[in-house]
């Protein structure tokens, strides 16, 4: 993998695993190595400063790179824990006993259950397995219902995870949930936001910022379907 990444002009390094009590994830020029090997276009590399932060909230524009950044964190965490080089110029992170994912899936073609029911069933199966040393990656979870219901369920679940000190990275379009979590002003929460589609000079970059009430869907529509 390292040779292939080097041939494509990407940096990589030996990570620094941390075993202390306080959650840490600090990185420079972080990226998803899988995407780097598959995509011809050069990726945007991002930095992260998440010291003493057990919850990373990622919001922002549609197609802005939220899920890509989430995968970059997850893949590099697994590489670190396996003793392999990581896709970054520098990467230090707390060790986790387990890494779980809760990503949205396609509709059940057999119609045995609705999409939202399926999400809740997977979450119910996941909860008993979680320990305080676990990490959970959420990608637009609980968005298969209305904004109010999805936000309340996300809030209740994530508030419980925060209390247990479980490390969480959560990508969401649920503004009510994101705003409520941001307003909590917990020192353990790091709110990140990807650049809007209007900020072409910052495309696919991630930075610390409060959630916005728009995902810029209107702007994308106008750009694609403009006369």
N, CA, C and O of each residue as an XYZ file, in Angstrom:
908
protein
N       0.823     -1.198      0.000
C       0.000      0.000      0.000
C       0.862      1.255      0.000
O       0.587      2.201     -0.738
N       1.909      1.265      0.829
C       2.761      2.458      0.933
C       3.426      2.790     -0.399
O       3.521      3.955     -0.784
N       3.888      1.741     -1.105
C       4.536      1.972     -2.396
C       3.554      2.568     -3.392
O       3.898      3.473     -4.153
N       2.327      2.053     -3.379
C       1.309      2.558     -4.307
C       0.947      4.004     -3.981
O       0.775      4.821     -4.886
N       0.830      4.323     -2.688
C       0.526      5.698     -2.289
C       1.666      6.642     -2.650
O       1.437      7.767     -3.094
N       2.897      6.174     -2.453
C       4.063      6.995     -2.790
C       4.107      7.283     -4.284
O       4.424      8.399     -4.695
N       3.787      6.275     -5.101
C       3.769      6.468     -6.555
C       2.730      7.494     -6.979
O       2.875      8.144     -8.014
N       1.676      7.637     -6.173
C       0.627      8.614     -6.489
C       0.894      9.965     -5.829
O       0.095     10.892     -5.959
N       2.005     10.074     -5.130
C       2.393     11.356     -4.556
C       1.786     11.672     -3.200
O       1.718     12.836     -2.807
N       1.340     10.636     -2.476
C       0.737     10.851     -1.169
C       1.730     10.565     -0.040
O       2.627      9.732     -0.169
N       1.540     11.275      1.059
C       2.379     11.057      2.243
C       1.806      9.916      3.077
O       0.619      9.600      2.988
N       2.653      9.314      3.875
C       2.223      8.327      4.868
C       3.265      8.317      5.973
O       4.379      8.808      5.790
N       2.900      7.755      7.123
C       3.821      7.781      8.259
C       3.499      6.652      9.227
O       2.446      6.021      9.140
N       4.417      6.410     10.144
C       4.143      5.503     11.259
C       3.396      6.295     12.333
O       3.887      7.336     12.771
N       2.231      5.831     12.764
C       1.438      6.590     13.732
C       1.953      6.431     15.153
O       2.799      5.584     15.439
N       1.424      7.263     16.030
C       1.752      7.186     17.453
C       0.507      6.763     18.223
O      -0.391      7.582     18.423
N       0.426      5.510     18.660
C      -0.716      5.068     19.468
C      -0.583      5.568     20.904
O       0.505      5.536     21.477
N      -1.690      6.028     21.482
C      -1.688      6.576     22.834
C      -2.594      5.737     23.732
O      -3.698      5.360     23.339
N      -2.122      5.453     24.920
C      -2.876      4.578     25.818
C      -3.408      5.291     27.044
O      -3.867      4.638     27.981
N      -3.359      6.620     27.062
C      -3.826      7.373     28.221
C      -5.341      7.371     28.346
O      -6.049      6.892     27.461
N      -5.830      7.915     29.461
C      -7.265      7.956     29.730
C      -7.994      8.964     28.843
O      -9.132      8.723     28.441
N      -7.351     10.087     28.536
C      -8.008     11.141     27.766
C      -8.000     10.829     26.279
O      -6.954     10.482     25.730
N      -9.164     10.946     25.605
C      -9.242     10.650     24.172
C      -8.493     11.692     23.338
O      -8.618     12.895     23.565
N      -7.727     11.213     22.386
C      -6.936     12.097     21.533
C      -6.972     11.580     20.100
O      -6.894     10.375     19.860
N      -7.088     12.491     19.168
C      -6.865     12.184     17.759
C      -6.335     13.450     17.100
O      -7.074     14.408     16.869
N      -5.049     13.434     16.806
C      -4.381     14.585     16.196
C      -3.734     14.122     14.901
O      -2.989     13.142     14.883
N      -4.027     14.836     13.816
C      -3.506     14.419     12.518
C      -3.204     15.621     11.642
O      -3.830     16.674     11.771
N      -2.246     15.454     10.758
C      -1.990     16.454      9.723
C      -1.959     15.752      8.371
O      -1.408     14.661      8.229
N      -2.563     16.405      7.382
C      -2.642     15.886      6.015
C      -3.222     14.474      5.992
O      -2.664     13.552      5.397
N      -4.369     14.346      6.669
C      -5.082     13.068      6.756
C      -5.938     12.848      5.513
O      -6.500     13.796      4.963
N      -6.034     11.587      5.070
C      -6.881     11.259      3.916
C      -7.265      9.788      3.966
O      -6.727      9.022      4.766
N      -8.190      9.404      3.114
C      -8.650      8.017      3.014
C      -7.758      7.277      2.014
O      -7.810      7.590      0.824
N      -6.939      6.306      2.448
C      -6.016      5.633      1.529
C      -6.738      4.805      0.467
O      -6.234      4.652     -0.646
N      -7.904      4.273      0.800
C      -8.667      3.486     -0.175
C      -9.093      4.366     -1.343
O      -8.952      3.983     -2.505
N      -9.618      5.551     -1.024
C     -10.051      6.474     -2.072
C      -8.856      6.985     -2.868
O      -8.949      7.185     -4.079
N      -7.738      7.195     -2.185
C      -6.530      7.680     -2.863
C      -6.045      6.692     -3.911
O      -5.514      7.095     -4.947
N      -6.221      5.404     -3.652
C      -5.773      4.375     -4.599
C      -6.777      4.148     -5.717
O      -6.419      3.653     -6.786
N      -8.034      4.508     -5.475
C      -9.081      4.268     -6.471
C      -9.323      5.464     -7.384
O      -9.660      5.294     -8.556
N      -9.153      6.668     -6.854
C      -9.511      7.885     -7.585
C      -8.295      8.505     -8.255
O      -7.231      8.617     -7.646
N      -8.452      8.900     -9.489
C      -7.354      9.525    -10.224
C      -7.120     10.959     -9.780
O      -5.979     11.417     -9.711
N      -8.209     11.671     -9.476
C      -8.094     13.068     -9.049
C      -7.445     13.142     -7.675
O      -7.743     12.333     -6.796
N      -6.564     14.108     -7.493
C      -5.845     14.271     -6.236
C      -6.811     14.628     -5.103
O      -7.692     15.471     -5.271
N      -6.636     13.978     -3.950
C      -7.497     14.218     -2.808
C      -7.061     15.461     -2.037
O      -5.898     15.863     -2.079
N      -8.024     16.059     -1.330
C      -7.736     17.141     -0.403
C      -7.355     16.523      0.941
O      -8.062     15.651      1.446
N      -6.252     16.966      1.515
C      -5.786     16.444      2.796
C      -6.227     17.392      3.918
O      -6.206     18.612      3.756
N      -6.622     16.819      5.047
C      -7.147     17.630      6.147
C      -6.363     17.425      7.436
O      -5.746     16.382      7.648
N      -6.400     18.444      8.292
C      -5.796     18.361      9.614
C      -6.893     18.187     10.656
O      -8.052     18.526     10.417
N      -6.515     17.657     11.807
C      -7.468     17.464     12.891
C      -6.774     17.668     14.236
O      -5.694     17.128     14.477
N      -7.405     18.452     15.107
C      -6.932     18.643     16.473
C      -8.075     18.272     17.417
O      -8.933     19.101     17.719
N      -8.080     17.035     17.876
C      -9.141     16.556     18.764
C      -8.523     15.994     20.034
O      -8.505     14.782     20.250
N      -8.021     16.888     20.866
C      -7.442     16.492     22.152
C      -8.498     16.628     23.243
O      -9.156     17.662     23.359
N      -8.652     15.577     24.037
C      -9.677     15.520     25.075
C     -11.079     15.677     24.493
O     -11.963     16.254     25.128
N     -11.271     15.166     23.298
C     -12.573     15.207     22.634
C     -13.018     13.772     22.358
O     -12.376     13.051     21.594
N     -14.114     13.366     22.981
C     -14.612     12.011     22.763
C     -15.700     11.970     21.699
O     -16.087     10.889     21.253
N     -16.207     13.151     21.280
C     -17.296     13.205     20.294
C     -16.948     14.214     19.201
O     -16.787     15.404     19.472
N     -16.835     13.731     17.974
C     -16.581     14.598     16.822
C     -17.855     14.660     15.991
O     -18.313     13.642     15.473
N     -18.421     15.842     15.864
C     -19.647     16.072     15.091
C     -19.268     16.710     13.759
O     -18.581     17.731     13.732
N     -19.715     16.110     12.650
C     -19.362     16.621     11.320
C     -20.636     16.991     10.561
O     -21.482     16.136     10.297
N     -20.763     18.264     10.218
C     -21.914     18.754      9.466
C     -21.424     19.507      8.237
O     -20.222     19.625      8.002
N     -22.384     20.020      7.448
C     -22.006     20.849      6.303
C     -22.671     20.433      5.015
O     -23.626     19.656      5.003
N     -22.144     20.967      3.931
C     -22.778     20.875      2.612
C     -22.895     19.451      2.104
O     -22.067     18.592      2.408
N     -23.951     19.216      1.316
C     -24.078     17.965      0.573
C     -22.869     17.802     -0.336
O     -22.396     18.771     -0.929
N     -22.372     16.576     -0.445
C     -21.230     16.269     -1.317
C     -20.003     17.107     -0.957
O     -19.176     17.408     -1.818
N     -19.891     17.480      0.315
C     -18.781     18.324      0.734
C     -17.588     17.558      1.283
O     -16.546     18.147      1.569
N     -17.738     16.238      1.432
C     -16.617     15.441      1.920
C     -16.769     14.932      3.341
O     -15.795     14.470      3.934
N     -17.978     15.008      3.906
C     -18.194     14.566      5.291
C     -17.929     13.072      5.447
O     -17.170     12.657      6.323
N     -18.555     12.270      4.597
C     -18.402     10.813      4.698
C     -16.979     10.374      4.373
O     -16.474      9.413      4.954
N     -16.340     11.068      3.455
C     -14.946     10.758      3.112
C     -14.037     10.997      4.312
O     -13.145     10.196      4.591
N     -14.264     12.098      5.020
C     -13.464     12.391      6.205
C     -13.728     11.363      7.299
O     -12.802     10.946      7.994
N     -14.974     10.956      7.455
C     -15.331      9.922      8.431
C     -14.604      8.620      8.123
O     -14.038      7.993      9.019
N     -14.619      8.213      6.856
C     -13.921      6.978      6.468
C     -12.419      7.113      6.694
O     -11.767      6.157      7.116
N     -11.867      8.289      6.417
C     -10.438      8.506      6.630
C     -10.071      8.293      8.096
O      -9.050      7.675      8.398
N     -10.900      8.804      9.005
C     -10.645      8.613     10.425
C     -10.747      7.144     10.812
O      -9.897      6.621     11.533
N     -11.799      6.482     10.327
C     -12.009      5.083     10.677
C     -10.933      4.166     10.144
O     -10.412      3.330     10.882
N     -10.589      4.306      8.869
C      -9.576      3.446      8.256
C      -8.222      3.644      8.918
O      -7.518      2.674      9.199
N      -7.854      4.895      9.168
C      -6.547      5.154      9.770
C      -6.494      4.714     11.232
O      -5.431      4.329     11.718
N      -7.614      4.764     11.933
C      -7.659      4.231     13.291
C      -7.374      2.728     13.270
O      -6.630      2.222     14.111
N      -7.965      2.022     12.313
C      -7.736      0.576     12.197
C      -6.293      0.275     11.797
O      -5.696     -0.680     12.294
N      -5.734      1.084     10.904
C      -4.335      0.894     10.516
C      -3.406      1.091     11.709
O      -2.475      0.316     11.921
N      -3.677      2.151     12.492
C      -2.876      2.412     13.684
C      -2.929      1.221     14.637
O      -1.901      0.776     15.148
N      -4.128      0.716     14.869
C      -4.288     -0.368     15.826
C      -3.688     -1.686     15.334
O      -3.416     -2.589     16.125
N      -3.488     -1.782     14.021
C      -2.892     -2.992     13.443
C      -1.377     -2.875     13.313
O      -0.711     -3.825     12.903
N      -0.833     -1.705     13.664
C       0.612     -1.516     13.597
C       1.130     -1.176     12.220
O       2.319     -1.340     11.946
N       0.234     -0.694     11.328
C       0.632     -0.353      9.965
C       0.843      1.158      9.817
O       0.351      1.928     10.641
N       1.559      1.587      8.790
C       1.629      3.018      8.465
C       0.237      3.552      8.144
O      -0.636      2.807      7.701
N       0.041      4.830      8.369
C      -1.256      5.446      8.134
C      -1.171      6.485      7.021
O      -0.090      6.948      6.657
N      -2.344      6.838      6.491
C      -2.428      7.788      5.394
C      -2.512      9.212      5.936
O      -3.578      9.827      5.959
N      -1.377      9.710      6.363
C      -1.279     11.062      6.918
C       0.190     11.426      7.028
O       1.063     10.558      6.989
N       0.453     12.710      7.166
C       1.825     13.144      7.416
C       2.199     12.913      8.877
O       3.353     12.628      9.200
N       1.196     13.042      9.759
C       1.384     12.771     11.185
C       0.047     12.333     11.751
O      -0.994     12.889     11.401
N       0.075     11.321     12.639
C      -1.178     10.796     13.176
C      -0.935     10.207     14.560
O      -0.133      9.287     14.720
N      -1.632     10.742     15.554
C      -1.584     10.229     16.924
C      -3.020     10.034     17.384
O      -3.859     10.916     17.201
N      -3.304      8.881     17.980
C      -4.677      8.620     18.407
C      -4.704      7.640     19.567
O      -3.829      6.787     19.715
N      -5.741      7.791     20.387
C      -5.953      6.868     21.490
C      -6.346      5.499     20.951
O      -7.043      5.391     19.942
N      -5.896      4.471     21.626
C      -6.259      3.116     21.248
C      -7.703      2.819     21.659
O      -8.175      3.296     22.691
N      -8.387      2.035     20.847
C      -9.754      1.593     21.130
C      -9.785      0.064     21.136
O      -9.105     -0.582     20.338
N     -10.567     -0.497     22.028
C     -10.692     -1.959     22.043
C     -11.534     -2.456     20.877
O     -11.323     -3.556     20.365
N     -12.490     -1.630     20.467
C     -13.382     -2.012     19.368
C     -13.735     -0.787     18.536
O     -13.813      0.326     19.057
N     -13.948     -0.996     17.244
C     -14.417      0.065     16.346
C     -15.665     -0.444     15.641
O     -15.622     -1.459     14.946
N     -16.781      0.265     15.821
C     -18.052     -0.124     15.217
C     -18.512      0.949     14.233
O     -18.117      2.110     14.338
N     -19.345      0.552     13.284
C     -19.929      1.507     12.340
C     -21.448      1.388     12.350
O     -22.003      0.313     12.579
N     -22.104      2.514     12.097
C     -23.558      2.536     11.913
C     -23.825      3.465     10.727
O     -24.082      4.657     10.891
N     -23.757      2.882      9.534
C     -23.952      3.635      8.303
C     -25.355      3.356      7.754
O     -25.913      2.279      7.964
N     -25.904      4.327      7.059
C     -27.196      4.101      6.422
C     -27.024      3.071      5.305
O     -26.012      3.054      4.605
N     -28.043      2.210      5.154
C     -28.022      1.170      4.140
C     -29.120      1.412      3.123
O     -29.997      2.252      3.324
N     -29.062      0.662      2.024
C     -30.106      0.769      1.020
C     -31.403      0.158      1.541
O     -31.389     -0.618      2.496
N     -32.519      0.509      0.913
C     -33.832      0.001      1.304
C     -33.857     -1.520      1.220
O     -33.235     -2.109      0.335
N     -34.581     -2.157      2.148
C     -34.746     -3.606      2.156
C     -35.616     -4.016      0.975
O     -36.818     -3.749      0.967
N     -35.012     -4.669     -0.030
C     -35.761     -5.039     -1.235
C     -36.802     -6.121     -0.960
O     -37.753     -6.276     -1.726
N     -36.625     -6.871      0.131
C     -37.604     -7.908      0.481
C     -38.767     -7.352      1.306
O     -39.713     -8.073      1.624
N     -38.686     -6.057      1.648
C     -39.760     -5.353      2.356
C     -40.103     -5.997      3.696
O     -41.255     -5.964      4.128
N     -39.100     -6.584      4.354
C     -39.345     -7.173      5.669
C     -39.445     -6.079      6.737
O     -40.086     -6.264      7.771
N     -38.806     -4.944      6.473
C     -38.885     -3.828      7.419
C     -38.580     -2.534      6.693
O     -37.965     -2.540      5.627
N     -39.015     -1.415      7.279
C     -38.698     -0.124      6.709
C     -37.264      0.247      6.999
O     -36.611     -0.367      7.844
N     -36.774      1.255      6.296
C     -35.377      1.673      6.455
C     -35.097      2.170      7.862
O     -34.050      1.861      8.431
N     -36.012      2.930      8.425
C     -35.810      3.468      9.764
C     -35.836      2.355     10.817
O     -35.030      2.351     11.748
N     -36.773      1.411     10.659
C     -36.828      0.266     11.578
C     -35.518     -0.506     11.552
O     -35.014     -0.934     12.591
N     -34.975     -0.677     10.354
C     -33.721     -1.417     10.203
C     -32.588     -0.706     10.931
O     -31.749     -1.352     11.559
N     -32.559      0.632     10.849
C     -31.521      1.397     11.549
C     -31.625      1.217     13.061
O     -30.618      1.040     13.745
N     -32.847      1.264     13.570
C     -33.054      1.118     15.010
C     -32.698     -0.289     15.484
O     -32.127     -0.451     16.562
N     -33.030     -1.304     14.691
C     -32.700     -2.678     15.052
C     -31.187     -2.877     15.113
O     -30.682     -3.547     16.014
N     -30.470     -2.299     14.162
C     -28.998     -2.412     14.181
C     -28.416     -1.688     15.383
O     -27.461     -2.160     16.000
N     -29.000     -0.534     15.715
C     -28.516      0.209     16.872
C     -28.780     -0.569     18.155
O     -27.933     -0.605     19.048
N     -29.952     -1.189     18.248
C     -30.305     -1.980     19.432
C     -29.364     -3.169     19.592
O     -29.026     -3.546     20.714
N     -28.939     -3.758     18.481
C     -28.009     -4.887     18.537
C     -26.599     -4.425     18.901
O     -25.820     -5.185     19.476
N     -26.278     -3.186     18.564
C     -24.935     -2.658     18.811
C     -24.724     -2.239     20.263
O     -23.650     -2.458     20.823
N     -25.739     -1.642     20.868
C     -25.606     -1.057     22.208
C     -25.060     -2.039     23.247
O     -24.152     -1.663     23.988
N     -25.565     -3.285     23.344
C     -25.050     -4.191     24.378
C     -23.563     -4.523     24.221
O     -22.925     -4.954     25.182
N     -23.013     -4.332     23.040
C     -21.610     -4.658     22.791
C     -20.660     -3.535     23.197
O     -19.459     -3.759     23.352
N     -21.197     -2.331     23.367
C     -20.347     -1.162     23.551
C     -19.701     -1.111     24.932
O     -20.362     -1.305     25.952
N     -18.410     -0.850     24.942
C     -17.658     -0.619     26.166
C     -17.145      0.818     26.144
O     -17.178      1.484     25.109
N     -16.680      1.278     27.274
C     -16.181      2.655     27.367
C     -14.953      2.871     26.489
O     -14.601      4.009     26.180
N     -14.302      1.782     26.089
C     -13.087      1.877     25.265
C     -13.388      1.718     23.776
O     -12.468      1.538     22.978
N     -14.657      1.781     23.396
C     -15.051      1.576     21.998
C     -15.091      2.896     21.230
O     -15.112      3.979     21.815
N     -15.099      2.773     19.910
C     -15.322      3.906     19.014
C     -16.468      3.534     18.079
O     -16.524      2.414     17.571
N     -17.382      4.477     17.854
C     -18.511      4.245     16.951
C     -18.528      5.334     15.886
O     -18.451      6.523     16.196
N     -18.629      4.914     14.624
C     -18.691      5.838     13.499
C     -20.110      5.834     12.931
O     -20.581      4.807     12.443
N     -20.778      6.959     12.992
C     -22.140      7.103     12.475
C     -22.106      7.913     11.176
O     -21.486      8.974     11.111
N     -22.772      7.404     10.158
C     -22.849      8.140      8.889
C     -24.301      8.377      8.505
O     -24.959      7.503      7.940
N     -24.794      9.581      8.821
C     -26.162     10.006      8.507
C     -27.196      9.046      9.068
O     -28.203      8.753      8.423
N     -26.939      8.561     10.272
C     -27.876      7.660     10.942
C     -29.147      8.387     11.352
O     -29.129      9.579     11.659
N     -30.259      7.640     11.353
C     -31.575      8.091     11.818
C     -32.165      9.207     10.959
O     -33.024      9.960     11.417
N     -31.703      9.311      9.719
C     -32.235     10.331      8.805
C     -33.351      9.773      7.930
O     -33.870     10.480      7.066
N     -33.729      8.497      8.148
C     -34.764      7.871      7.319
C     -36.170      8.222      7.798
O     -37.154      7.766      7.216
N     -36.271      9.032      8.857
C     -37.562      9.504      9.334
C     -37.560     11.033      9.256
O     -36.661     11.626      8.660
N     -38.568     11.667      9.858
C     -38.618     13.134      9.794
C     -37.553     13.759     10.677
O     -36.985     13.101     11.549
N     -37.288     15.044     10.438
C     -36.230     15.773     11.137
C     -36.408     15.750     12.654
O     -35.447     15.518     13.388
N     -37.628     15.987     13.123
C     -37.869     16.060     14.555
C     -37.603     14.716     15.234
O     -36.893     14.655     16.238
N     -38.165     13.654     14.691
C     -38.021     12.334     15.298
C     -36.579     11.836     15.211
O     -36.028     11.319     16.183
N     -35.975     12.001     14.026
C     -34.601     11.559     13.844
C     -33.641     12.298     14.763
O     -32.725     11.696     15.323
N     -33.848     13.608     14.919
C     -32.988     14.412     15.781
C     -33.116     13.998     17.239
O     -32.116     13.931     17.954
N     -34.334     13.719     17.686
C     -34.541     13.342     19.079
C     -33.905     11.990     19.390
O     -33.291     11.815     20.442
N     -34.054     11.041     18.478
C     -33.449      9.723     18.690
C     -31.925      9.829     18.686
O     -31.261      9.240     19.539
N     -31.372     10.575     17.735
C     -29.921     10.769     17.682
C     -29.424     11.435     18.961
O     -28.382     11.054     19.495
N     -30.163     12.425     19.454
C     -29.775     13.134     20.669
C     -29.757     12.203     21.878
O     -28.799     12.206     22.651
N     -30.812     11.407     22.041
C     -30.890     10.503     23.189
C     -29.764      9.476     23.173
O     -29.139      9.212     24.200
N     -29.510      8.901     22.002
C     -28.456      7.890     21.889
C     -27.080      8.504     22.134
O     -26.280      7.962     22.897
N     -26.810      9.621     21.494
C     -25.482     10.230     21.586
C     -25.231     10.838     22.962
O     -24.095     10.846     23.437
N     -26.261     11.337     23.595
C     -26.101     11.859     24.946
C     -25.684     10.737     25.895
O     -24.852     10.942     26.778
N     -26.269      9.543     25.707
C     -25.908      8.389     26.533
C     -24.468      7.952     26.246
O     -23.731      7.598     27.167
N     -24.072      7.976     24.978
C     -22.706      7.604     24.625
C     -21.699      8.590     25.204
O     -20.623      8.198     25.656
N     -22.055      9.875     25.187
C     -21.192     10.905     25.765
C     -20.982     10.662     27.261
O     -19.867     10.775     27.770
N     -22.063     10.331     27.947
C     -21.983     10.094     29.385
C     -21.081      8.907     29.710
O     -20.425      8.887     30.751
N     -21.052      7.922     28.820
C     -20.226      6.738     29.035
C     -18.780      6.944     28.578
O     -17.918      6.105     28.836
N     -18.521      8.065     27.898
C     -17.167      8.346     27.438
C     -16.754      7.570     26.211
O     -15.567      7.500     25.890
N     -17.714      6.984     25.519
C     -17.423      6.236     24.294
C     -17.058      7.221     23.186
O     -17.719      8.246     23.020
N     -16.017      6.914     22.437
C     -15.580      7.810     21.360
C     -16.532      7.682     20.170
O     -16.840      6.578     19.720
N     -16.988      8.819     19.675
C     -17.987      8.851     18.604
C     -17.564      9.852     17.531
O     -17.090     10.946     17.838
N     -17.742      9.462     16.269
C     -17.640     10.398     15.144
C     -18.979     10.316     14.423
O     -19.376      9.239     13.977
N     -19.678     11.438     14.304
C     -21.058     11.425     13.803
C     -21.217     12.424     12.657
O     -21.092     13.632     12.857
N     -21.492     11.913     11.459
C     -21.817     12.740     10.293
C     -23.335     12.854     10.207
O     -24.038     11.844     10.243
N     -23.845     14.084     10.094
C     -25.302     14.240     10.080
C     -25.761     15.461      9.297
O     -25.048     16.457      9.176
N     -26.996     15.349      8.761
C     -27.718     16.483      8.176
C     -28.839     16.932      9.110
O     -29.543     17.895      8.808
N     -29.012     16.247     10.240
C     -30.094     16.576     11.171
C     -29.717     17.832     11.953
O     -28.998     17.761     12.949
N     -30.203     18.968     11.497
C     -29.789     20.238     12.087
C     -30.245     20.381     13.536
O     -29.489     20.867     14.376
N     -31.476     19.961     13.837
C     -31.977     20.106     15.204
C     -31.098     19.331     16.185
O     -30.803     19.810     17.280
N     -30.691     18.148     15.786
C     -29.795     17.345     16.617
C     -28.426     18.015     16.749
O     -27.904     18.161     17.854
N     -27.852     18.419     15.614
C     -26.522     19.028     15.626
C     -26.519     20.315     16.438
O     -25.581     20.580     17.191
N     -27.565     21.110     16.285
C     -27.633     22.379     17.009
C     -27.761     22.146     18.515
O     -27.144     22.853     19.313
N     -28.559     21.158     18.893
C     -28.755     20.861     20.314
C     -27.452     20.360     20.937
O     -27.112     20.725     22.062
N     -26.735     19.527     20.199
C     -25.458     19.015     20.695
C     -24.435     20.150     20.811
O     -23.673     20.219     21.775
N     -24.433     21.030     19.815
C     -23.512     22.174     19.839
C     -23.850     23.107     21.002
O     -22.952     23.607     21.680
N     -25.145     23.342     21.231
C     -25.581     24.254     22.290
C     -25.264     23.704     23.676
O     -25.187     24.463     24.642
N     -25.082     22.410     23.777
C     -24.729     21.792     25.061
C     -23.384     22.310     25.579
O     -23.124     22.307     26.782
N     -22.528     22.758     24.637
C     -21.220     23.329     24.964
C     -20.364     22.382     25.806
O     -19.624     22.807     26.693
N     -20.484     21.107     25.509
C     -19.678     20.131     26.232
C     -18.225     20.236     25.781
O     -17.962     20.292     24.580
N     -17.289     20.263     26.704
C     -15.876     20.337     26.317
C     -15.394     19.084     25.600
O     -14.311     19.077     25.016
N     -16.198     18.021     25.644
C     -15.827     16.768     24.994
C     -16.247     16.718     23.526
O     -15.857     15.807     22.795
N     -17.045     17.704     23.096
C     -17.577     17.705     21.722
C     -16.768     18.644     20.838
O     -16.535     19.801     21.191
N     -16.340     18.134     19.683
C     -15.645     18.953     18.682
C     -16.545     19.083     17.456
O     -16.723     18.108     16.726
N     -17.120     20.274     17.211
C     -17.975     20.463     16.033
C     -17.135     20.819     14.802
O     -16.415     21.818     14.800
N     -17.233     20.007     13.774
C     -16.528     20.254     12.516
C     -17.550     20.491     11.411
O     -18.681     20.010     11.479
N     -17.134     21.242     10.389
C     -18.028     21.513      9.265
C     -17.230     21.528      7.981
O     -16.156     22.125      7.913
N     -17.761     20.869      6.958
C     -17.106     20.914      5.651
C     -17.492     22.217      4.958
O     -18.537     22.801      5.243
N     -16.639     22.658      4.051
C     -16.864     23.922      3.346
C     -18.093     23.823      2.455
O     -18.423     22.745      1.962
N     -18.769     24.950      2.250
C     -19.922     24.986      1.362
C     -19.471     24.924     -0.090
O     -18.296     25.120     -0.400
N     -20.416     24.650     -0.965
C     -20.099     24.542     -2.383
C     -19.730     25.893     -2.994
O     -19.158     25.957     -4.083
N     -20.062     26.966     -2.286
C     -19.718     28.302     -2.766
C     -18.257     28.645     -2.465
O     -17.679     29.543     -3.077
N     -17.664     27.905     -1.502
C     -16.274     28.157     -1.124
C     -15.355     27.241     -1.933
O     -14.759     26.307     -1.396
N     -15.253     27.522     -3.213
C     -14.513     26.635     -4.115
C     -13.037     26.507     -3.737
O     -12.411     25.481     -4.002
N     -12.487     27.545     -3.120
C     -11.076     27.504     -2.727
C     -10.852     26.626     -1.496
O      -9.712     26.311     -1.155
N     -11.946     26.229     -0.827
C     -11.852     25.372      0.359
C     -12.546     24.027      0.134
O     -12.883     23.346      1.102
N     -12.759     23.641     -1.094
C     -13.529     22.445     -1.415
C     -12.982     21.218     -0.684
O     -11.782     20.945     -0.715
N     -13.880     20.487     -0.030
C     -13.590     19.241      0.698
C     -12.709     19.448      1.925
O     -12.162     18.485      2.462
N     -12.565     20.693      2.374
C     -11.797     20.928      3.602
C     -12.734     20.868      4.813
O     -13.922     21.176      4.715
N     -12.175     20.467      5.945
C     -12.936     20.326      7.190
C     -12.301     21.226      8.239
O     -11.082     21.224      8.410
N     -13.125     21.993      8.938
C     -12.598     22.889      9.970
C     -13.595     22.994     11.116
O     -14.768     22.653     10.961
N     -13.124     23.465     12.266
C     -14.000     23.607     13.426
C     -14.973     24.762     13.196
O     -14.556     25.881     12.896
N     -16.268     24.485     13.338
C     -17.291     25.506     13.114
C     -18.633     24.986     13.607
O     -18.855     23.778     13.673
N     -19.528     25.912     13.954
C     -20.847     25.518     14.416
C     -21.708     25.031     13.251
O     -21.474     25.431     12.110
N     -22.698     24.178     13.514
C     -23.580     23.669     12.449
C     -24.397     24.797     11.822
O     -24.770     25.755     12.499
N     -24.669     24.673     10.528
C     -25.538     25.607      9.817
C     -26.893     24.959      9.576
O     -27.008     23.733      9.584
N     -27.905     25.765      9.364
C     -29.262     25.248      9.177
C     -29.531     24.828      7.741
O     -30.671     24.513      7.401
N     -28.515     24.815      6.894
C     -28.682     24.406      5.503
C     -27.576     23.452      5.101
O     -26.452     23.531      5.598
N     -27.915     22.537      4.182
C     -26.908     21.654      3.592
C     -26.598     22.086      2.162
O     -25.908     21.380      1.426
N     -27.121     23.262      1.774
C     -26.867     23.862      0.465
C     -27.431     23.022     -0.680
O     -26.893     23.031     -1.787
N     -28.526     22.290     -0.407
C     -29.146     21.488     -1.460
C     -29.688     22.380     -2.575
O     -29.608     22.022     -3.750
N     -30.244     23.554     -2.209
C     -30.781     24.482     -3.201
C     -29.685     24.963     -4.126
O     -29.887     25.049     -5.337
N     -28.517     25.279     -3.566
C     -27.396     25.749     -4.370
C     -26.918     24.676     -5.341
O     -26.583     24.974     -6.488
N     -26.887     23.421     -4.879
C     -26.484     22.317     -5.758
C     -27.485     22.146     -6.892
O     -27.096     21.943     -8.042
N     -28.781     22.228     -6.567
C     -29.826     22.100     -7.592
C     -29.679     23.181     -8.656
O     -29.740     22.906     -9.854
N     -29.487     24.402     -8.201
C     -29.367     25.510     -9.146
C     -28.128     25.369    -10.023
O     -28.145     25.732    -11.199
N     -27.065     24.843     -9.446
C     -25.821     24.670    -10.204
C     -25.960     23.586    -11.265
O     -25.455     23.728    -12.378
N     -26.651     22.496    -10.911
C     -26.781     21.360    -11.831
C     -27.831     21.613    -12.896
O     -27.639     21.257    -14.059
N     -28.956     22.235    -12.502
C     -30.086     22.383    -13.417
C     -30.264     23.800    -13.951
O     -31.298     24.117    -14.538
N     -29.265     24.650    -13.750
C     -29.360     26.023    -14.247
C     -29.454     26.017    -15.773
O     -28.825     25.197    -16.441
N     -30.246     26.940    -16.312
C     -30.392     27.029    -17.771
C     -29.103     27.511    -18.421
O     -29.041     27.646    -19.643
